[in-house]
Amino acid sequence: MPKIYIIDVTNRDGVQTADLCYSKLKKTITNLFLNEMGVFQSEFGFPTTRHEKNYLNANLELAELGVLQPIRLSGWLRAIEDDVKVAFERVPKLKYLNLSISTSDQMIINKFQGKLDYDSVIKEMSKATKLAKQLGAEIVGVNAEDASRTRLEYLIKFSQAAKEAGADRIRYCDTLGYDSPDIIYDRIKQLAEAIKLPIELHCHNDLGMVVANSIMGAKAAVDAGVDAYINTCVNGIGERAGNADLVSVILAIKKSSGFENKYALDERLNLKMANKIAKYVSYGFNVPIPINQPGVGANAFAHESGIHADGALKDRRNYELYDPEELGRGEPEIIETGRRITAGDYSGIKGFRNVAEKLEIEFKDEKDAEKILDLVRYANVHCQKPLTSDELKFIATYPEIARRIMTMEP
């Protein structure tokens, strides 16, 4: 049976959330956590964007070192030749790409406004796909932006042209969260049967159905005999009402009556990382996790009513579908209430050594400690908030890579 894989797009679509910022160091740590969680691919950024260049190349170096393995790191571009050329000039070691272009009547008529028509959309996409393969891309996904509002016959024609140009899968974008679970199932099944290529599901939550739409689209692809790839963001962060929440999607496939033991989910996925990555991304974006968030919300395993509390105490399965331990929860959290020495942008060497010692960070000598402290100071300015222990350890372990990640070249 074909499988369902997760492609997380927090570092590409999630970071586009209005009024929010996410530092390059935090994007890197997020990639490390996604890798540890067993996520198949991270869409790690925009290769044509100048301020992403050093971060993208540094993360690909981490991949070469085996630190970011086996996760795949993919870039996002517009499906035009100029973007492909610039991407490989700035990030020469790119292997995985998604090329995006709008396909709906709404977008072609009212967004392109005569610059592109239906035939030229296909022509531009095909040329960009061929060029990406020629320049070294191993896997190219072609994105049909606003696919949910695209006429199905044109979407099939577009996708067949992408396949002929060398595309390895088609990303069906429910860009405005317009689909419903029954409609997306029918459309994806017809599309997959017609083109016989793996399908990516990229859904938004404007109508509150993002997880249901994502998993029903994946179900349709698998039922049609091809692999499915669901796009997610940690904590459902994303433009407008957000994207499909990473943890909710995994839980729905693993635990719901319609999917449990019926559809094969990538076996590398490790839900024990769920709580850790959710908290980290919440801290990085400064967006609290809703208390009723599936799996990781404060109330996900809380019981107050007498009937529920009594039932849960007798057998947790009475009122819980899964255990908190499955999501990396249940361990006590230690909070310092006495003296604290922190590492910030104005830290001195003695205070920093105290922090490093608690994290079991070792230095070769005093000069090495000063060098790492200097990077830690810059990292605090770069992130505009106190560093986490994982960030401190990363900087101490890979100082030169960390330096490049935090270097901007206006």
C-alpha positions in Angstrom: 0.0 0.0 0.0 1.2 3.5 -0.7 2.3 5.6 2.3 1.4 9.0 3.8 4.4 11.2 4.5 4.8 14.6 6.3 6.4 17.6 4.7 6.5 20.4 7.3 6.4 23.9 5.9 6.8 25.9 9.2 10.0 27.5 7.9 8.4 28.6 4.6 4.7 29.1 5.0 4.5 29.4 8.8 7.1 32.2 8.8 4.9 34.2 6.5 2.3 34.7 9.2 1.5 38.4 9.5 3.1 40.4 12.3 5.4 37.5 13.4 9.1 37.0 13.0 11.3 33.8 13.3 15.0 34.0 13.4 17.4 32.0 11.2 18.8 30.2 14.3 15.3 29.2 15.4 14.5 27.9 11.9 17.7 25.8 12.1 16.8 24.3 15.5 13.2 23.7 14.2 14.8 21.7 11.3 16.8 19.7 13.8 13.7 18.9 15.9 11.7 18.0 12.8 14.5 15.6 11.8 14.5 14.1 15.3 10.7 13.7 15.0 11.1 11.7 11.8 9.4 14.2 9.5 10.2 13.3 5.8 10.9 16.8 4.6 11.2 20.4 5.8 10.5 23.2 3.3 13.2 25.2 4.9 13.0 28.5 3.0 13.2 30.7 -0.1 16.4 30.2 -2.1 15.8 33.4 -4.1 15.6 35.6 -1.0 18.9 37.3 -0.2 18.6 37.2 3.6 17.9 33.4 3.5 21.1 32.6 1.5 23.6 32.0 4.4 21.0 30.1 6.5 20.0 27.8 3.6 23.6 27.0 2.7 24.6 26.4 6.3 21.7 24.0 6.8 22.7 22.1 3.7 26.2 21.9 5.2 24.6 20.4 8.3 22.9 17.8 6.0 26.2 16.9 4.4 27.7 16.5 7.9 24.9 14.0 8.7 23.4 16.3 11.4 20.3 17.0 9.3 19.8 13.5 8.0 17.7 11.7 6.8 15.3 14.7 6.6 15.1 16.4 3.2 15.5 20.2 3.0 13.5 21.7 0.2 13.3 25.2 -1.2 10.2 27.0 -2.5 10.2 29.1 -5.8 7.9 30.6 -8.3 7.6 28.3 -11.3 9.6 30.7 -13.6 13.0 30.1 -15.1 14.6 33.3 -13.6 13.7 32.1 -10.1 15.3 28.7 -10.8 18.5 30.3 -12.1 18.8 32.6 -9.1 18.1 29.8 -6.7 21.0 27.7 -7.9 23.3 30.6 -8.1 22.7 31.4 -4.4 22.2 27.9 -3.1 24.1 25.6 -5.5 23.6 22.4 -3.5 19.8 22.4 -3.6 18.4 18.9 -4.3 14.7 19.3 -3.5 12.4 22.0 -4.9 8.8 23.0 -5.1 7.8 25.3 -8.0 4.6 27.2 -7.6 2.2 28.9 -10.0 -1.5 29.8 -9.9 -3.9 27.7 -11.8 -7.5 28.9 -11.0 -9.6 31.1 -13.2 -9.7 33.6 -10.3 -5.9 33.9 -10.2 -5.2 33.7 -13.9 -7.7 36.4 -14.8 -7.5 38.6 -11.7 -3.9 38.1 -10.5 -2.0 37.8 -13.7 -4.3 40.3 -15.4 -3.2 39.4 -19.0 0.5 38.7 -18.3 -0.2 35.0 -18.4 -3.1 32.9 -19.8 -3.9 29.3 -19.4 -1.5 28.0 -22.0 1.4 30.3 -20.9 0.9 29.2 -17.2 1.6 25.6 -18.4 4.5 26.7 -20.6 6.2 28.7 -17.9 5.9 25.9 -15.3 7.2 23.3 -17.8 10.3 25.4 -18.7 11.0 26.0 -15.0 10.6 22.3 -14.1 13.0 21.2 -16.9 15.6 23.8 -16.0 15.5 22.8 -12.3 16.2 19.2 -13.2 19.0 20.3 -15.6 20.6 22.4 -12.8 20.7 19.5 -10.3 17.4 19.2 -8.6 16.8 15.5 -7.7 13.1 15.9 -6.8 10.8 18.6 -8.1 7.3 19.1 -6.8 5.0 21.3 -8.9 2.5 23.4 -7.0 -0.9 24.3 -8.4 -1.7 27.4 -6.3 -5.5 27.7 -5.7 -6.0 24.2 -7.0 -9.2 23.9 -5.0 -10.8 26.6 -7.2 -9.2 25.3 -10.4 -11.4 23.6 -13.0 -10.6 19.9 -12.7 -10.0 19.4 -16.4 -7.5 22.2 -16.5 -5.8 20.9 -13.3 -5.4 17.5 -14.9 -4.0 19.0 -18.1 -1.6 21.2 -16.0 -0.4 18.2 -13.9 0.1 16.0 -16.9 2.3 18.7 -18.5 4.3 18.9 -15.2 4.8 15.1 -15.2 6.0 15.3 -18.8 8.5 18.1 -17.8 10.0 15.9 -15.1 7.9 16.7 -12.0 8.0 14.0 -9.3 4.8 15.0 -7.6 2.0 17.5 -7.7 1.1 19.8 -4.8 -2.6 20.4 -4.6 -3.0 23.8 -2.8 -6.2 24.5 -1.0 -4.9 28.1 -0.8 -8.0 29.6 0.7 -9.2 26.7 2.7 -12.1 26.4 0.3 -12.5 22.7 0.0 -14.6 20.4 2.2 -13.5 16.8 3.1 -15.9 15.1 0.6 -15.0 17.5 -2.2 -11.3 17.2 -1.8 -11.5 13.4 -1.7 -13.3 13.3 -5.0 -11.0 15.8 -6.7 -7.8 14.3 -5.5 -8.9 10.8 -6.4 -9.7 11.8 -10.0 -6.5 13.8 -10.3 -4.3 11.0 -8.9 -6.0 8.3 -11.1 -5.5 10.6 -14.2 -1.8 11.5 -13.7 -0.5 8.6 -11.6 1.9 10.8 -9.6 2.2 11.2 -5.9 0.1 14.1 -4.5 1.0 16.7 -1.9 -1.8 18.2 0.1 -1.3 21.9 1.1 -4.4 23.1 3.0 -5.3 26.2 4.9 -7.7 26.7 7.7 -9.9 29.6 6.6 -13.1 27.5 7.2 -11.8 25.4 10.1 -11.4 22.2 8.1 -7.7 22.1 7.4 -6.8 18.8 9.2 -9.9 17.0 7.9 -9.2 18.2 4.3 -5.6 17.3 4.5 -6.1 13.7 5.7 -9.1 13.1 3.3 -7.0 14.3 0.4 -4.2 11.9 1.5 -6.8 9.1 1.8 -7.9 9.8 -1.8 -4.3 9.7 -3.1 -3.6 6.4 -1.4 -6.9 4.9 -2.5 -5.9 5.9 -6.1 -2.6 4.0 -5.7 -0.1 6.8 -5.1 1.9 8.1 -2.1 0.5 11.1 -0.3 2.5 14.0 1.3 0.7 16.2 3.8 2.0 19.7 4.4 1.9 20.8 8.0 3.1 23.6 10.3 4.0 23.2 13.9 1.0 24.4 16.1 -0.9 25.1 12.9 0.9 28.5 12.4 0.5 30.1 9.0 -1.0 32.8 6.9 -4.5 34.0 8.0 -6.2 31.2 9.9 -3.1 29.0 9.6 -2.1 25.6 8.1 -2.6 22.0 9.1 -1.2 21.4 12.6 1.7 18.9 12.5 0.7 17.0 15.7 -3.1 17.0 14.9 -2.5 15.5 11.4 -0.3 12.7 12.8 -2.8 11.9 15.6 -5.7 11.9 13.2 -4.0 9.3 10.9 -2.7 7.2 13.8 -5.8 7.3 16.1 -9.0 8.1 14.2 -11.5 5.3 13.3 -11.2 5.9 9.6 -7.4 5.7 9.5 -6.0 3.7 12.4 -4.4 0.5 11.1 -5.9 1.1 7.6 -3.5 3.6 6.1 0.3 3.4 6.3 2.0 6.4 7.9 5.7 7.0 7.5 7.1 4.7 10.2 9.9 7.0 11.1 7.6 9.5 12.7 8.2 9.9 16.5 5.4 11.5 18.4 7.5 11.7 21.5 9.0 14.9 20.1 5.5 16.5 19.8 5.5 18.4 23.1 9.1 19.6 22.8 8.7 21.0 19.2 5.3 22.5 20.0 6.7 24.4 23.0 9.8 25.5 21.1 7.9 26.9 18.1 5.4 28.6 20.5 8.3 30.3 22.3 10.1 31.3 19.0 7.0 32.9 17.5 5.7 34.2 20.8 2.3 32.6 20.1 0.8 30.6 23.0 -0.4 27.1 22.4 -4.2 27.1 22.8 -5.2 25.2 25.9 -7.5 22.9 23.8 -4.8 22.1 21.2 -4.9 18.3 20.4 -2.2 16.5 22.1 0.0 19.4 23.3 -2.6 21.9 24.8 -2.6 22.4 28.6 -6.1 20.8 28.8 -5.5 18.0 26.3 -5.4 15.5 29.3 -7.2 17.5 31.9 -10.4 16.3 33.5 -12.7 18.2 35.9 -16.3 17.0 35.7 -17.0 14.3 38.2 -18.1 11.7 35.7 -15.0 12.3 33.5 -12.5 12.4 36.4 -14.0 9.2 37.9 -13.9 7.4 34.5 -10.4 8.5 33.7 -9.1 7.4 37.1 -10.7 3.9 36.6 -9.3 3.5 33.1 -7.7 6.4 31.2 -9.2 4.9 28.0 -12.6 5.9 29.2 -11.9 9.5 28.3 -8.5 9.5 26.5 -7.8 8.2 23.1 -4.0 8.2 23.6 -1.6 8.6 26.5 0.3 11.8 27.3 3.6 9.8 27.3 3.1 9.1 23.6 3.6 12.8 22.9 6.6 13.3 25.2 4.4 14.6 28.1 4.1 13.4 31.7 7.6 14.1 33.0 7.9 16.8 35.8 9.3 20.1 34.7 11.9 21.7 37.0 11.6 25.4 37.4 14.5 27.3 39.1 13.2 29.4 42.0 16.5 30.5 43.5 19.5 32.2 42.0 19.7 32.2 38.2 22.6 33.1 35.9 21.6 33.5 32.3 23.5 34.0 29.0 22.5 37.1 27.1 23.9 39.8 24.9 25.6 41.5 27.8 26.9 38.3 29.6 30.5 38.1 31.0 32.7 35.1 30.7 32.3 33.9 34.3 28.5 33.9 34.2 28.6 32.3 30.8 30.9 29.5 32.0 28.4 28.9 34.8 25.6 28.4 32.3 27.7 26.3 30.0 28.8 24.0 32.9 25.2 23.2 33.8 24.6 22.3 30.1 27.7 20.1 30.1 29.3 22.3 27.4 33.1 22.0 27.4 35.6 24.4 26.0 39.1 23.7 24.7 40.5 26.8 26.5 39.7 30.3 27.6 40.0 31.6 24.0 37.5 29.1 22.8 35.1 30.0 25.6 35.4 33.7 24.7 34.7 32.9 21.0 31.5 31.0 21.9 30.4 33.7 24.3 30.8 36.3 21.5 28.5 34.2 19.3 26.0 33.7 22.1 25.8 37.5 22.5 25.2 37.9 18.8 22.6 35.1 18.9 20.6 36.9 21.6 20.5 40.0 19.5 19.7 37.9 16.4 16.8 36.2 18.1 15.7 39.1 20.3 15.0 36.8 23.2 16.9 34.6 25.6 18.4 31.5 24.0 17.2 28.0 24.9 19.5 25.3 26.1 19.3 23.6 22.7 20.3 26.8 20.9 23.3 27.3 23.3 24.4 23.7 22.7 24.1 24.1 18.9 26.2 27.3 18.9 28.9 25.6 21.1 29.0 22.5 18.9 28.9 24.2 15.4 30.2 27.7 16.0 31.2 28.5 12.4 28.0 27.2 11.0 26.1 29.2 13.6 28.1 32.3 12.6 27.0 31.9 9.0 23.4 31.3 10.0 23.3 34.6 11.9 25.2 36.6 9.2 23.1 39.0 7.2 24.5 40.6 4.0 22.3 43.6 3.0 
